[in-house]
């Protein structure tokens, strides 16, 4: 199938864009290409993730609750336990509910967005 557009980037709402840019820069090994209080961005030169400040931002609740998740990011990792530890050291948290068994782990970034560390097969 041929599309008529190409993805430029994904933008994520949050309270503190520089905090999330730094977090995902460390997770992905990408450069922080822009950082100010209202907006920040990371990129590998091909793909980018932007972080925009939203007044009165409320983190999504996982797995359900008053503020449902609207998206999540999935990342391949070679060492699931090692990736989890590094993400936690960078400021992620691990929610109690874990539906993935041994193949992936759900974590929450510093703004509360869920993301998955998925064991590369």
MOPAC internal coordinates of N, CA, C and O (Angstrom, degrees):
PM7 1SCF
backbone

  N    0.0000 0     0.00 0     0.00 0    0    0    0
  C    1.4443 1     0.00 0     0.00 0    1    0    0
  C    1.5230 1   108.64 1     0.00 0    2    1    0
  O    1.2310 1   120.35 1   -44.11 1    3    2    1
  N    1.2836 1   116.93 1   135.89 1    3    2    1
  C    1.4492 1   122.59 1   178.64 1    5    3    2
  C    1.5073 1   109.35 1  -105.13 1    6    5    3
  O    1.2310 1   121.03 1   -53.29 1    7    6    5
  N    1.3217 1   115.64 1   126.71 1    7    6    5
  C    1.4582 1   120.58 1   177.97 1    9    7    6
  C    1.5140 1   110.57 1   -91.95 1   10    9    7
  O    1.2310 1   120.89 1    -1.70 1   11   10    9
  N    1.3030 1   115.89 1   178.30 1   11   10    9
  C    1.4523 1   120.96 1   179.31 1   13   11   10
  C    1.5317 1   111.85 1  -116.39 1   14   13   11
  O    1.2310 1   120.54 1  -175.91 1   15   14   13
  N    1.3555 1   116.56 1     4.09 1   15   14   13
  C    1.4634 1   120.52 1  -179.53 1   17   15   14
  C    1.5251 1   109.31 1  -141.98 1   18   17   15
  O    1.2310 1   121.06 1   -16.13 1   19   18   17
  N    1.3247 1   115.57 1   163.87 1   19   18   17
  C    1.4558 1   120.24 1   173.64 1   21   19   18
  C    1.5297 1   108.29 1  -131.27 1   22   21   19
  O    1.2310 1   121.14 1   -35.77 1   23   22   21
  N    1.3085 1   115.43 1   144.23 1   23   22   21
  C    1.4448 1   121.69 1  -177.26 1   25   23   22
  C    1.5278 1   110.36 1   -70.10 1   26   25   23
  O    1.2310 1   120.84 1   -51.41 1   27   26   25
  N    1.3211 1   116.01 1   128.59 1   27   26   25
  C    1.4618 1   121.25 1   177.01 1   29   27   26
  C    1.5231 1   109.55 1   -89.95 1   30   29   27
  O    1.2310 1   121.38 1   129.51 1   31   30   29
  N    1.3276 1   114.96 1   -50.49 1   31   30   29
  C    1.4527 1   119.70 1  -177.03 1   33   31   30
  C    1.5177 1   110.06 1  -169.19 1   34   33   31
  O    1.2310 1   121.18 1    -9.82 1   35   34   33
  N    1.3139 1   115.35 1   170.18 1   35   34   33
  C    1.4521 1   123.39 1   174.24 1   37   35   34
  C    1.5262 1   106.27 1  -112.74 1   38   37   35
  O    1.2310 1   119.92 1   -42.57 1   39   38   37
  N    1.3277 1   117.76 1   137.43 1   39   38   37
  C    1.4600 1   122.71 1   176.61 1   41   39   38
  C    1.5148 1   109.27 1  -114.27 1   42   41   39
  O    1.2310 1   120.73 1   -43.64 1   43   42   41
  N    1.3240 1   116.21 1   136.36 1   43   42   41
  C    1.4569 1   122.59 1  -176.67 1   45   43   42
  C    1.5277 1   108.93 1  -121.08 1   46   45   43
  O    1.2310 1   120.68 1   -49.32 1   47   46   45
  N    1.3257 1   116.30 1   130.68 1   47   46   45
  C    1.4562 1   121.82 1   177.29 1   49   47   46
  C    1.5214 1   110.44 1   -77.43 1   50   49   47
  O    1.2310 1   120.62 1   -35.05 1   51   50   49
  N    1.3288 1   116.43 1   144.95 1   51   50   49
  C    1.4659 1   121.17 1   179.49 1   53   51   50
  C    1.5230 1   109.50 1  -166.04 1   54   53   51
  O    1.2310 1   120.55 1    -1.68 1   55   54   53
  N    1.3223 1   116.55 1   178.32 1   55   54   53
  C    1.4629 1   121.95 1   177.05 1   57   55   54
  C    1.5230 1   112.05 1   -91.72 1   58   57   55
  O    1.2310 1   120.43 1   146.00 1   59   58   57
  N    1.3492 1   116.77 1   -34.00 1   59   58   57
  C    1.4683 1   121.43 1  -174.53 1   61   59   58
  C    1.5312 1   110.77 1  -130.73 1   62   61   59
  O    1.2310 1   120.20 1   -95.41 1   63   62   61
  N    1.3294 1   117.22 1    84.59 1   63   62   61
  C    1.4597 1   120.25 1  -177.74 1   65   63   62
  C    1.5286 1   115.43 1   -53.02 1   66   65   63
  O    1.2310 1   118.36 1   135.77 1   67   66   65
  N    1.3433 1   120.74 1   -44.23 1   67   66   65
  C    1.4685 1   118.39 1  -179.74 1   69   67   66
  C    1.5299 1   113.34 1   -61.38 1   70   69   67
  O    1.2310 1   120.04 1   147.45 1   71   70   69
  N    1.3391 1   117.54 1   -32.55 1   71   70   69
  C    1.4665 1   120.69 1   179.04 1   73   71   70
  C    1.5217 1   110.09 1   -64.74 1   74   73   71
  O    1.2310 1   120.48 1   133.86 1   75   74   73
  N    1.3472 1   116.68 1   -46.14 1   75   74   73
  C    1.4675 1   119.06 1   179.75 1   77   75   74
  C    1.5157 1   111.96 1   -69.45 1   78   77   75
  O    1.2310 1   119.88 1   143.30 1   79   78   77
  N    1.3304 1   117.84 1   -36.70 1   79   78   77
  C    1.4678 1   119.68 1   177.76 1   81   79   78
  C    1.5246 1   110.50 1   -61.19 1   82   81   79
  O    1.2310 1   120.23 1   135.93 1   83   82   81
  N    1.3088 1   117.16 1   -44.07 1   83   82   81
  C    1.4586 1   120.72 1   178.44 1   85   83   82
  C    1.5241 1   110.84 1   -63.44 1   86   85   83
  O    1.2310 1   120.25 1   136.19 1   87   86   85
  N    1.3341 1   117.13 1   -43.81 1   87   86   85
  C    1.4622 1   121.75 1   179.57 1   89   87   86
  C    1.5266 1   110.68 1   -58.52 1   90   89   87
  O    1.2310 1   120.05 1   125.81 1   91   90   89
  N    1.3522 1   117.51 1   -54.19 1   91   90   89
  C    1.4583 1   120.21 1  -176.73 1   93   91   90
  C    1.5256 1   112.26 1   -71.21 1   94   93   91
  O    1.2310 1   119.60 1   153.64 1   95   94   93
  N    1.3195 1   118.38 1   -26.36 1   95   94   93
  C    1.4604 1   120.83 1   173.42 1   97   95   94
  C    1.5244 1   110.13 1   -60.68 1   98   97   95
  O    1.2310 1   120.82 1   137.07 1   99   98   97
  N    1.3272 1   116.03 1   -42.93 1   99   98   97
  C    1.4640 1   120.82 1   178.90 1  101   99   98
  C    1.5298 1   111.69 1   -71.26 1  102  101   99
  O    1.2310 1   120.12 1   139.75 1  103  102  101
  N    1.3247 1   117.38 1   -40.25 1  103  102  101
  C    1.4653 1   121.09 1   179.93 1  105  103  102
  C    1.5260 1   110.99 1   -63.40 1  106  105  103
  O    1.2310 1   120.43 1   134.02 1  107  106  105
  N    1.3285 1   116.77 1   -45.98 1  107  106  105
  C    1.4636 1   121.49 1  -173.74 1  109  107  106
  C    1.5271 1   114.23 1   -94.25 1  110  109  107
  O    1.2310 1   120.14 1   163.22 1  111  110  109
  N    1.3343 1   117.35 1   -16.78 1  111  110  109
  C    1.4567 1   119.40 1  -174.34 1  113  111  110
  C    1.5161 1   111.74 1    75.92 1  114  113  111
  O    1.2310 1   120.09 1  -157.46 1  115  114  113
  N    1.3222 1   117.42 1    22.54 1  115  114  113
  C    1.4696 1   122.34 1   179.59 1  117  115  114
  C    1.5194 1   109.52 1   -94.68 1  118  117  115
  O    1.2310 1   120.86 1   -18.42 1  119  118  117
  N    1.3280 1   115.96 1   161.58 1  119  118  117
  C    1.4583 1   121.62 1   177.36 1  121  119  118
  C    1.5230 1   110.86 1   -82.87 1  122  121  119
  O    1.2310 1   120.86 1   -35.73 1  123  122  121
  N    1.3286 1   115.96 1   144.27 1  123  122  121
  C    1.4654 1   120.84 1   167.18 1  125  123  122
  C    1.5275 1   104.52 1   -78.96 1  126  125  123
  O    1.2310 1   120.58 1   -66.73 1  127  126  125
  N    1.3196 1   116.50 1   113.27 1  127  126  125
  C    1.4609 1   120.19 1  -174.95 1  129  127  126
  C    1.5219 1   112.82 1   -99.09 1  130  129  127
  O    1.2310 1   120.64 1   168.22 1  131  130  129
  N    1.3282 1   116.38 1   -11.78 1  131  130  129
  C    1.4655 1   120.99 1   175.68 1  133  131  130
  C    1.5159 1   107.32 1  -157.23 1  134  133  131
  O    1.2310 1   120.38 1   -41.11 1  135  134  133
  N    1.3299 1   116.88 1   138.89 1  135  134  133
  C    1.4552 1   119.20 1   178.61 1  137  135  134
  C    1.5255 1   110.74 1  -153.67 1  138  137  135
  O    1.2310 1   121.59 1   -63.85 1  139  138  137
  N    1.3049 1   114.57 1   116.15 1  139  138  137
  C    1.4582 1   122.34 1   171.12 1  141  139  138
  C    1.5242 1   106.93 1  -146.94 1  142  141  139
  O    1.2310 1   119.99 1    -9.55 1  143  142  141
  N    1.3184 1   117.63 1   170.45 1  143  142  141
  C    1.4634 1   120.41 1  -175.54 1  145  143  142
  C    1.5245 1   113.08 1   -56.81 1  146  145  143
  O    1.2310 1   119.88 1   142.08 1  147  146  145
  N    1.3250 1   117.84 1   -37.92 1  147  146  145
  C    1.4571 1   121.86 1  -174.40 1  149  147  146
  C    1.5243 1   114.42 1   -86.53 1  150  149  147
  O    1.2310 1   120.53 1   155.44 1  151  150  149
  N    1.3287 1   116.59 1   -24.56 1  151  150  149
  C    1.4639 1   119.24 1  -174.93 1  153  151  150
  C    1.5204 1   110.06 1  -157.72 1  154  153  151
  O    1.2310 1   120.83 1   -38.64 1  155  154  153
  N    1.3224 1   116.02 1   141.36 1  155  154  153
  C    1.4656 1   121.58 1   176.09 1  157  155  154
  C    1.5279 1   108.41 1  -143.91 1  158  157  155
  O    1.2310 1   120.75 1   -18.81 1  159  158  157
  N    1.3295 1   116.18 1   161.19 1  159  158  157
  C    1.4594 1   120.51 1  -176.71 1  161  159  158
  C    1.5199 1   110.54 1  -147.97 1  162  161  159
  O    1.2310 1   120.97 1   -34.25 1  163  162  161
  N    1.3401 1   115.76 1   145.75 1  163  162  161
  C    1.4591 1   122.23 1   170.20 1  165  163  162
  C    1.5215 1   107.76 1  -121.62 1  166  165  163
  O    1.2310 1   121.12 1   -28.05 1  167  166  165
  N    1.3395 1   115.47 1   151.95 1  167  166  165
  C    1.4590 1   119.13 1  -178.53 1  169  167  166
  C    1.5204 1   110.14 1  -156.54 1  170  169  167
  O    1.2310 1   121.53 1   -28.45 1  171  170  169
  N    1.3377 1   114.67 1   151.55 1  171  170  169
  C    1.4630 1   120.57 1   171.73 1  173  171  170
  C    1.5230 1   110.31 1  -104.49 1  174  173  171
  O    1.2310 1   120.25 1  -169.61 1  175  174  173
  N    1.3270 1   117.13 1    10.39 1  175  174  173
  C    1.4554 1   122.23 1  -178.70 1  177  175  174
  C    1.5134 1   112.57 1    96.26 1  178  177  175
  O    1.2310 1   120.17 1   162.02 1  179  178  177
  N    1.3199 1   117.29 1   -17.98 1  179  178  177
  C    1.4600 1   122.75 1   177.39 1  181  179  178
  C    1.5254 1   110.72 1  -119.01 1  182  181  179
  O    1.2310 1   121.14 1   132.24 1  183  182  181
  N    1.3156 1   115.43 1   -47.76 1  183  182  181
  C    1.4624 1   122.06 1  -179.69 1  185  183  182
  C    1.5213 1   109.43 1  -110.67 1  186  185  183
  O    1.2310 1   120.86 1   -29.48 1  187  186  185
  N    1.3390 1   115.96 1   150.52 1  187  186  185
  C    1.4593 1   120.79 1   179.59 1  189  187  186
  C    1.5163 1   110.31 1  -139.29 1  190  189  187
  O    1.2310 1   121.69 1   -28.82 1  191  190  189
  N    1.3342 1   114.37 1   151.18 1  191  190  189
  C    1.4616 1   121.65 1   170.65 1  193  191  190
  C    1.5211 1   106.04 1  -127.58 1  194  193  191
  O    1.2310 1   120.69 1   -52.15 1  195  194  193
  N    1.3283 1   116.28 1   127.85 1  195  194  193
  C    1.4554 1   121.64 1   177.78 1  197  195  194
  C    1.5198 1   109.99 1  -106.85 1  198  197  195
  O    1.2310 1   120.81 1   -25.46 1  199  198  197
  N    1.3169 1   116.05 1   154.54 1  199  198  197
  C    1.4561 1   122.51 1  -179.25 1  201  199  198
  C    1.5198 1   107.88 1  -130.90 1  202  201  199
  O    1.2310 1   120.86 1   -62.77 1  203  202  201
  N    1.3398 1   115.96 1   117.23 1  203  202  201
  C    1.4510 1   120.99 1  -177.11 1  205  203  202
  C    1.5155 1   112.29 1  -111.54 1  206  205  203
  O    1.2310 1   121.21 1   -43.31 1  207  206  205
  N    1.3365 1   115.30 1   136.69 1  207  206  205
  C    1.4572 1   120.99 1  -179.54 1  209  207  206
  C    1.5214 1   110.56 1   -75.10 1  210  209  207
  O    1.2310 1   121.00 1   -48.09 1  211  210  209
  N    1.3203 1   115.70 1   131.91 1  211  210  209
  C    1.4584 1   123.44 1   178.48 1  213  211  210
  C    1.5296 1   107.81 1  -121.51 1  214  213  211
  O    1.2310 1   120.57 1   -52.16 1  215  214  213
  N    1.3161 1   116.51 1   127.84 1  215  214  213
  C    1.4630 1   120.21 1   176.91 1  217  215  214
  C    1.5236 1   109.45 1   -62.64 1  218  217  215
  O    1.2310 1   120.56 1   -40.92 1  219  218  217
  N    1.3021 1   116.53 1   139.08 1  219  218  217
  C    1.4671 1   123.02 1   178.16 1  221  219  218
  C    1.5296 1   112.39 1    57.78 1  222  221  219
  O    1.2310 1   120.28 1  -144.21 1  223  222  221
  N    1.3196 1   117.06 1    35.79 1  223  222  221
  C    1.4562 1   121.94 1   178.49 1  225  223  222
  C    1.5325 1   110.46 1   -56.37 1  226  225  223
  O    1.2310 1   120.84 1   -43.83 1  227  226  225
  N    1.3144 1   116.00 1   136.17 1  227  226  225
  C    1.4613 1   122.38 1   174.40 1  229  227  226
  C    1.5158 1   108.54 1  -122.13 1  230  229  227
  O    1.2310 1   120.72 1   -55.04 1  231  230  229
  N    1.3127 1   116.24 1   124.96 1  231  230  229
  C    1.4596 1   120.91 1  -179.98 1  233  231  230
  C    1.5195 1   110.34 1   -65.15 1  234  233  231
  O    1.2310 1   120.10 1   -34.07 1  235  234  233
  N    1.3278 1   117.41 1   145.93 1  235  234  233
  C    1.4608 1   119.65 1   175.34 1  237  235  234
  C    1.5247 1   110.38 1   -66.36 1  238  237  235
  O    1.2310 1   121.03 1   -28.17 1  239  238  237
  N    1.3087 1   115.64 1   151.83 1  239  238  237
  C    1.4550 1   120.49 1   176.43 1  241  239  238
  C    1.5212 1   108.11 1   -97.56 1  242  241  239
  O    1.2310 1   120.61 1   -40.35 1  243  242  241
  N    1.3010 1   116.45 1   139.65 1  243  242  241
  C    1.4712 1   122.20 1  -177.03 1  245  243  242
  C    1.5128 1   109.41 1  -121.29 1  246  245  243
  O    1.2310 1   118.65 1   -45.88 1  247  246  245
  N    1.2944 1   120.18 1   134.12 1  247  246  245
  C    1.4595 1   127.95 1     0.55 1  249  247  246
  C    1.5290 1   113.14 1   -86.66 1  250  249  247
  O    1.2310 1   120.19 1   166.15 1  251  250  249
  N    1.3227 1   117.24 1   -13.85 1  251  250  249
  C    1.4685 1   120.63 1   177.61 1  253  251  250
  C    1.5092 1   107.82 1  -151.07 1  254  253  251
  O    1.2310 1   120.37 1   -12.83 1  255  254  253
  N    1.3168 1   116.90 1   167.17 1  255  254  253
  C    1.4470 1   120.44 1   178.89 1  257  255  254
  C    1.5111 1   111.48 1   153.91 1  258  257  255
  O    1.2310 1   121.08 1    18.63 1  259  258  257
  N    1.3167 1   115.54 1  -161.37 1  259  258  257
  C    1.4600 1   121.77 1  -174.01 1  261  259  258
  C    1.5257 1   113.19 1   -66.01 1  262  261  259
  O    1.2310 1   120.30 1   148.45 1  263  262  261
  N    1.3231 1   117.04 1   -31.55 1  263  262  261
  C    1.4645 1   121.04 1   179.99 1  265  263  262
  C    1.5246 1   107.95 1  -120.64 1  266  265  263
  O    1.2310 1   119.94 1   -88.64 1  267  266  265
  N    1.3275 1   117.72 1    91.36 1  267  266  265
  C    1.4708 1   119.86 1  -175.78 1  269  267  266
  C    1.5251 1   111.84 1   -67.01 1  270  269  267
  O    1.2310 1   121.20 1   -27.68 1  271  270  269
  N    1.3390 1   115.31 1   152.32 1  271  270  269
  C    1.4657 1   119.19 1   175.76 1  273  271  270
  C    1.5211 1   108.45 1   -66.06 1  274  273  271
  O    1.2310 1   121.12 1   -30.82 1  275  274  273
  N    1.3107 1   115.46 1   149.18 1  275  274  273
  C    1.4590 1   120.83 1  -179.73 1  277  275  274
  C    1.5208 1   111.62 1  -112.07 1  278  277  275
  O    1.2310 1   120.23 1   163.62 1  279  278  277
  N    1.3040 1   117.16 1   -16.38 1  279  278  277
  C    1.4558 1   122.97 1   179.31 1  281  279  278
  C    1.5215 1   106.98 1  -166.43 1  282  281  279
  O    1.2310 1   120.93 1    -9.69 1  283  282  281
  N    1.3147 1   115.82 1   170.31 1  283  282  281
  C    1.4568 1   120.86 1   165.99 1  285  283  282
  C    1.5164 1   108.08 1  -154.81 1  286  285  283
  O    1.2310 1   121.00 1   -24.58 1  287  286  285
  N    1.3154 1   115.70 1   155.42 1  287  286  285
  C    1.4572 1   122.11 1   178.91 1  289  287  286
  C    1.5207 1   108.51 1  -102.61 1  290  289  287
  O    1.2310 1   120.26 1   -36.13 1  291  290  289
  N    1.3201 1   117.12 1   143.87 1  291  290  289
  C    1.4606 1   123.08 1   174.94 1  293  291  290
  C    1.5210 1   108.26 1  -115.96 1  294  293  291
  O    1.2310 1   120.93 1   -44.90 1  295  294  293
  N    1.3449 1   115.83 1   135.10 1  295  294  293
  C    1.4573 1   121.61 1   179.55 1  297  295  294
  C    1.5171 1   109.50 1  -127.15 1  298  297  295
  O    1.2310 1   120.33 1   -46.41 1  299  298  297
  N    1.3265 1   116.97 1   133.59 1  299  298  297
  C    1.4581 1   120.81 1   171.11 1  301  299  298
  C    1.5265 1   109.37 1   -75.34 1  302  301  299
  O    1.2310 1   121.13 1   -39.80 1  303  302  301
  N    1.3209 1   115.44 1   140.20 1  303  302  301
  C    1.4667 1   121.90 1   174.29 1  305  303  302
  C    1.5220 1   108.05 1  -137.03 1  306  305  303
  O    1.2310 1   120.54 1   -26.93 1  307  306  305
  N    1.3218 1   116.57 1   153.07 1  307  306  305
  C    1.4580 1   120.84 1   178.30 1  309  307  306
  C    1.5223 1   112.56 1   -89.92 1  310  309  307
  O    1.2310 1   120.64 1   155.59 1  311  310  309
  N    1.3298 1   116.38 1   -24.41 1  311  310  309
  C    1.4617 1   122.29 1  -178.16 1  313  311  310
  C    1.5255 1   107.17 1  -131.84 1  314  313  311
  O    1.2310 1   120.09 1   -78.88 1  315  314  313
  N    1.3278 1   117.43 1   101.12 1  315  314  313
  C    1.4558 1   121.93 1  -174.12 1  317  315  314
  C    1.5288 1   112.08 1   -62.08 1  318  317  315
  O    1.2310 1   120.08 1   132.26 1  319  318  317
  N    1.3183 1   117.45 1   -47.74 1  319  318  317
  C    1.4708 1   120.65 1  -179.66 1  321  319  318
  C    1.5231 1   111.00 1   -64.51 1  322  321  319
  O    1.2310 1   120.41 1   138.60 1  323  322  321
  N    1.3167 1   116.83 1   -41.40 1  323  322  321
  C    1.4616 1   120.82 1   178.97 1  325  323  322
  C    1.5211 1   112.25 1   -65.24 1  326  325  323
  O    1.2310 1   120.45 1   138.86 1  327  326  325
  N    1.3319 1   116.75 1   -41.14 1  327  326  325
  C    1.4585 1   121.04 1   178.80 1  329  327  326
  C    1.5243 1   110.55 1   -65.46 1  330  329  327
  O    1.2310 1   120.85 1   138.69 1  331  330  329
  N    1.3240 1   115.98 1   -41.31 1  331  330  329
  C    1.4660 1   119.87 1   178.03 1  333  331  330
  C    1.5226 1   110.23 1   -60.21 1  334  333  331
  O    1.2310 1   120.07 1   133.01 1  335  334  333
  N    1.3169 1   117.48 1   -46.99 1  335  334  333
  C    1.4659 1   121.03 1  -179.72 1  337  335  334
  C    1.5167 1   111.60 1   -61.28 1  338  337  335
  O    1.2310 1   120.19 1   134.81 1  339  338  337
  N    1.3097 1   117.25 1   -45.19 1  339  338  337
  C    1.4736 1   120.23 1   179.53 1  341  339  338
  C    1.5101 1   111.32 1   -62.83 1  342  341  339
  O    1.2310 1   120.00 1   137.37 1  343  342  341
  N    1.3424 1   117.61 1   -42.63 1  343  342  341
  C    1.4686 1   120.46 1   179.02 1  345  343  342
  C    1.5269 1   110.85 1   -63.69 1  346  345  343
  O    1.2310 1   120.41 1   137.54 1  347  346  345
  N    1.3237 1   116.82 1   -42.46 1  347  346  345
  C    1.4669 1   120.32 1   178.07 1  349  347  346
  C    1.5256 1   110.61 1   -63.38 1  350  349  347
  O    1.2310 1   119.90 1   139.14 1  351  350  349
  N    1.3219 1   117.80 1   -40.86 1  351  350  349
  C    1.4648 1   121.73 1   177.56 1  353  351  350
  C    1.5246 1   111.65 1   -62.06 1  354  353  351
  O    1.2310 1   120.16 1   151.04 1  355  354  353
  N    1.3472 1   117.29 1   -28.96 1  355  354  353
  C    1.4610 1   122.36 1  -179.57 1  357  355  354
  C    1.5289 1   112.79 1   -84.68 1  358  357  355
  O    1.2310 1   120.00 1   173.55 1  359  358  357
  N    1.3340 1   117.61 1    -6.45 1  359  358  357
  C    1.4587 1   119.55 1   177.93 1  361  359  358
  C    1.5053 1   115.41 1   118.71 1  362  361  359
  O    1.2310 1   119.85 1  -179.54 1  363  362  361
  N    1.3316 1   117.90 1     0.46 1  363  362  361
  C    1.4711 1   120.30 1   175.19 1  365  363  362
  C    1.5264 1   108.67 1   -71.96 1  366  365  363
  O    1.2310 1   121.20 1   -16.32 1  367  366  365
  N    1.3142 1   115.30 1   163.68 1  367  366  365
  C    1.4588 1   121.30 1   172.34 1  369  367  366
  C    1.5199 1   107.92 1  -127.01 1  370  369  367
  O    1.2310 1   121.10 1   -20.70 1  371  370  369
  N    1.3347 1   115.50 1   159.30 1  371  370  369
  C    1.4605 1   120.55 1  -179.92 1  373  371  370
  C    1.5291 1   108.38 1  -114.41 1  374  373  371
  O    1.2310 1   120.48 1   -65.77 1  375  374  373
  N    1.3365 1   116.69 1   114.23 1  375  374  373
  C    1.4592 1   118.79 1   179.09 1  377  375  374
  C    1.5305 1   110.89 1   -71.42 1  378  377  375
  O    1.2310 1   121.15 1   -22.64 1  379  378  377
  N    1.3064 1   115.41 1   157.36 1  379  378  377
  C    1.4632 1   120.49 1  -179.36 1  381  379  378
  C    1.5279 1   111.97 1   -64.26 1  382  381  379
  O    1.2310 1   120.28 1   137.58 1  383  382  381
  N    1.3426 1   117.07 1   -42.42 1  383  382  381
  C    1.4679 1   120.82 1  -178.05 1  385  383  382
  C    1.5188 1   110.12 1   -73.27 1  386  385  383
  O    1.2310 1   120.35 1   -61.84 1  387  386  385
  N    1.3305 1   116.94 1   118.16 1  387  386  385
  C    1.4581 1   124.20 1  -178.63 1  389  387  386
  C    1.5271 1   109.36 1  -130.86 1  390  389  387
  O    1.2310 1   119.53 1   -81.48 1  391  390  389
  N    1.3312 1   118.49 1    98.52 1  391  390  389
  C    1.4580 1   120.42 1  -177.05 1  393  391  390
  C    1.5208 1   114.94 1   -82.83 1  394  393  391
  O    1.2310 1   119.29 1   176.35 1  395  394  393
  N    1.3472 1   118.96 1    -3.65 1  395  394  393
  C    1.4540 1   120.64 1  -167.69 1  397  395  394
  C    1.4997 1   118.41 1   -90.98 1  398  397  395
  O    1.2310 1   119.37 1   170.53 1  399  398  397
  N    1.2882 1   118.80 1    -9.47 1  399  398  397
  C    1.4602 1   118.31 1  -177.79 1  401  399  398
  C    1.5061 1   111.78 1    66.43 1  402  401  399
  O    1.2310 1   120.26 1    48.88 1  403  402  401
  N    1.3178 1   117.11 1  -131.12 1  403  402  401
  C    1.4599 1   121.72 1  -175.02 1  405  403  402
  C    1.5273 1   113.62 1   -95.63 1  406  405  403
  O    1.2310 1   119.15 1   174.57 1  407  406  405
  N    1.3102 1   119.22 1    -5.43 1  407  406  405
  C    1.4654 1   121.98 1  -174.33 1  409  407  406
  C    1.5228 1   114.08 1   -94.00 1  410  409  407
  O    1.2310 1   119.83 1   154.84 1  411  410  409
  N    1.3365 1   117.93 1   -25.16 1  411  410  409
  C    1.4657 1   119.48 1   178.10 1  413  411  410
  C    1.5187 1   110.52 1  -154.74 1  414  413  411
  O    1.2310 1   121.75 1   -20.61 1  415  414  413
  N    1.3339 1   114.25 1   159.39 1  415  414  413
  C    1.4516 1   122.39 1   178.78 1  417  415  414
  C    1.5156 1   108.60 1  -126.47 1  418  417  415
  O    1.2310 1   120.23 1   -45.60 1  419  418  417
  N    1.3252 1   117.17 1   134.40 1  419  418  417
  C    1.4537 1   122.01 1   174.44 1  421  419  418
  C    1.5242 1   107.59 1   -89.05 1  422  421  419
  O    1.2310 1   121.01 1   -50.31 1  423  422  421
  N    1.3233 1   115.68 1   129.69 1  423  422  421
  C    1.4589 1   122.78 1   175.56 1  425  423  422
  C    1.5205 1   108.20 1  -127.49 1  426  425  423
  O    1.2310 1   120.52 1   -16.23 1  427  426  425
  N    1.3115 1   116.61 1   163.77 1  427  426  425
  C    1.4652 1   122.05 1   176.81 1  429  427  426
  C    1.5210 1   108.18 1  -117.46 1  430  429  427
  O    1.2310 1   120.34 1   -49.78 1  431  430  429
  N    1.3403 1   116.95 1   130.22 1  431  430  429
  C    1.4590 1   119.76 1   178.35 1  433  431  430
  C    1.5319 1   109.65 1   -71.56 1  434  433  431
  O    1.2310 1   119.13 1    -5.18 1  435  434  433
  N    1.3265 1   119.26 1   174.82 1  435  434  433
  C    1.4649 1   120.13 1  -177.00 1  437  435  434
  C    1.5337 1   114.94 1   -59.28 1  438  437  435
  O    1.2310 1   119.80 1   160.50 1  439  438  437
  N    1.3306 1   117.98 1   -19.50 1  439  438  437
  C    1.4674 1   121.13 1   176.39 1  441  439  438
  C    1.5211 1   112.27 1   -94.15 1  442  441  439
  O    1.2310 1   120.08 1   178.96 1  443  442  441
  N    1.3388 1   117.45 1    -1.04 1  443  442  441
  C    1.4569 1   121.32 1   177.74 1  445  443  442
  C    1.5119 1   115.53 1    95.11 1  446  445  443
  O    1.2310 1   119.46 1  -178.39 1  447  446  445
  N    1.3395 1   118.63 1     1.61 1  447  446  445
  C    1.4619 1   121.45 1   178.32 1  449  447  446
  C    1.5279 1   109.58 1   -73.24 1  450  449  447
  O    1.2310 1   119.57 1   -50.06 1  451  450  449
  N    1.3356 1   118.43 1   129.94 1  451  450  449
  C    1.4619 1   119.07 1   176.34 1  453  451  450
  C    1.5300 1   111.14 1   -72.15 1  454  453  451
  O    1.2310 1   121.07 1   -35.72 1  455  454  453
  N    1.3203 1   115.56 1   144.28 1  455  454  453
  C    1.4537 1   121.75 1   170.19 1  457  455  454
  C    1.5127 1   107.46 1  -145.32 1  458  457  455
  O    1.2310 1   120.63 1   -21.78 1  459  458  457
  N    1.3227 1   116.40 1   158.22 1  459  458  457
  C    1.4577 1   120.58 1  -176.65 1  461  459  458
  C    1.5208 1   110.72 1  -116.85 1  462  461  459
  O    1.2310 1   121.30 1   -46.31 1  463  462  461
  N    1.3134 1   115.13 1   133.69 1  463  462  461
  C    1.4556 1   122.68 1   168.29 1  465  463  462
  C    1.5142 1   105.60 1   -95.17 1  466  465  463
  O    1.2310 1   120.28 1   -65.17 1  467  466  465
  N    1.3275 1   117.06 1   114.83 1  467  466  465
  C    1.4635 1   123.02 1  -173.09 1  469  467  466
  C    1.5253 1   109.46 1  -111.98 1  470  469  467
  O    1.2310 1   120.82 1   -52.25 1  471  470  469
  N    1.3064 1   116.05 1   127.75 1  471  470  469
  C    1.4516 1   121.59 1  -179.97 1  473  471  470
  C    1.5238 1   109.66 1   -64.93 1  474  473  471
  O    1.2310 1   121.02 1   -56.42 1  475  474  473
  N    1.3122 1   115.65 1   123.58 1  475  474  473
  C    1.4697 1   120.53 1   179.28 1  477  475  474
  C    1.5251 1   108.32 1   -66.56 1  478  477  475
  O    1.2310 1   120.60 1   -47.70 1  479  478  477
  N    1.3501 1   116.46 1   132.30 1  479  478  477
  C    1.4614 1   118.86 1  -179.06 1  481  479  478
  C    1.5072 1   111.51 1   -97.10 1  482  481  479
  O    1.2310 1   120.10 1   180.00 1  483  482  481

